[in-house]
Amino acid sequence: MSRITTVSNETANIEQRALFEAIQGQLGMVPNFLRVFAHSPDALKAFLGLHHIAGHGSLDASTRERIALALAQKNECEYCLSAHTAIGRKAGLNGAEIEANRAGSSQDAKAAVAVKFARDLVEHKGEVTNTELQSMRDAGFSEAEIVEVITHVGMNILTNILGKASRVDIDFPKVALKQAA
C-alpha cells in the first residue's frame, strides 16, 4: 500500500486536473507515480519538463529504456522495474534483452556500453574514470549523448527514489526484483 497517497481525479485541484489531462492525452493513462508527484504541481511540472527534454535528445527510446531497466534493478525499485518493462516492450525490447538490461548489460554492443556507464555513474556517485568516459567515446557516443545518458541517470534516480519512498501501488504488470547476488 502506498505510503504517500496518490492524487485522484476526484480530489485534484484545477492545476492538478489540467496536468492529469495533459498526461492522459500523451500516455493514455496517468501512472500512479505521477499522481504522487502531483501533490506538488511544481514538482510534477519539473519532472515532466525534464522527461520531455530527455525524451527529445539523440538517444533512441530503446537505449533510454535499457538504462531505466538497469537502474530500476540496481536501485531496487519494483515500481520502476514494472513500468519500464512494459514501456521497454513497447519500445521493441524482448525478454532476453530486458534480462540483459536488468543484469547491467545489453545484447547490443553499443547499448551495453551505455548501460554499463549508467550503472557506473550510480555505483560511483558520478565519479566515473577517464577510462569509463573513453569507453563511451570509443563506442561511438558523442559528448551530447554522454550528457544525455547522465541526464537519464539523474531522472531515473529521482523516479526510483520516489517509487521506493512512497511505495506507490504498481499500476503496470508487476515484475519482481531479483535478489542481489
N, C-alpha and C positions, 0 to 999 in steps of 0.2 A: 504494500500500500504506500502511496506517495506520501513523503514526509512534508512536502510543500504542495499545497493544493494547486490544482490547475484552474485557470480562469475559464469558466464555461461561457457558452454563448449567452446564456440567460443572465449571468452575473456581470458580464463585460460592460464597461462603460463605453461611451461613444468612441473614444480614441482606440480602445482595445477592439471594439467591434470592427472599426474601419481596418485595423491591421489584420484581423482574422479574415475579413472579406478579401483582402489583397492576397493573403497566403492561400486561402481556399481557391481563389481564382488561378493561382500559379501551380499549386500542388494537388488540387482536388480534395484536400483534407487539411486540417490544422493539427499537426503532430502534438502530442502531449507535452513534449519538452518546450515547444514554443508557447504553449498555454501556461507553463511555469514561468518562462521569461516574461510573459505578458503582465505579470504583477507590476513590473516596471516597464511601461511602454517605451521609455528611453532606452533601457537595456535591450528590449526586443528590437527596436529600430537600429540600434548599434550592431547587434548580431546580424540582422537582415542586411544591413549595409555591407558589412564585412563579407557575408556569404555571397552577396551579389557581385562584389568586386572580385572575390576569389573565384567565382564561377565564370568570370569573363576573361580570365587570363589565357595564357597559351598552353597550360596543362590540360590534357584531354580528360574527359569525365571518368574514364576507366582508371587512369593514374590517380586522380583525386580520390576515388572510391577505394583503391588499393591502400592508399595512405590511411584513410579513415578506418578501414578494417584492421590494419596493423596496429594502429594506435588504440582503437577500442579494445582490442585483445590485450595489448601491453598494459593499458591503464585500467583494465578490468571493468569496463563499462558495458554491462549487458544491454542496456537500452540502446546505446550507440552501435554495438555489435549487431543487434537485431535490425535496427534501422538501416545500417549500411550494407548488411547482407541483402536486404530487399532492394535497396537502391542500386547496389552493385550488380545484382542480377539484371535489373532494368538497363544498366549501362553495358551489359554484354558479358559480365564475368560469370564463368561457370563454377561448379562446385570445387573442382581441383584448384582453380585459380584462387578462389576465396580461401581455401585451406592454406595455400601457399602464402597469401597475404597475411592471414592470421598468425602464421609462423614467422613473419617478418621478411618475406621474400616475394617472388613472382615468377611465373613461368616465362614471362617476357624479360629478356636480359636487361634492357634499358630500364624498364619499370622496377626491376629488382633492385637496381642501384638507388632509385628514388625512395623506395620503401625502406631500404636499409638506412639511408641517410636520415629519413624522417624518424626512424626509431633511435638512431644515434643522437639526434637532436634532443629527444626526450630523455634518453638514458643519461646523457652528459649535460643536461640542462642548458643546452645551447653551445657548450664548449666543445665544438667539433674540431678535429685536427685539420691541418692543411691537407693531409692525405685524403681524409674523408671528403673535403671540398673538391679536391682534384679528381676524385673518382666520379663525382657528378659531371665535371667538365669533360673528363675522358669518355664518359658515356654519351656525350653529346648535348648535355643540358647547358643552356645559356645562363648568363647571370640573372636575367629576368626569371627564368624558370626555377633557378635555385631560390630566389627570393619568394616565388610563389609556393614552393614546397615548404619553406619556413612559415609562410603565412597560413598554409593549410594545417601545419602542425599546431600553430597557436590557436587557430579556430577549433581544431579537434580537441585540444586540451581543454578549452573552455567548455565545449559541449560535454566532454567526458566528466569533468568536474561537476557540472550542473546535473547531469544524469545520475551520478553517484550520490551527490549530496542530497538531492531531492528524492531519490529512489522513485522517480516518476514511473507510473504504470506504463508498461510497454504496449504500444498500440500498433506494432508490426508483428509479423510471425516471430515468435520468440526463438532466439538462438542462445544456447547455453555457452557460458565461458568455459574454456579449457583450463584445467588446473595447471599452475606453473610447475615446470619440471624441476 
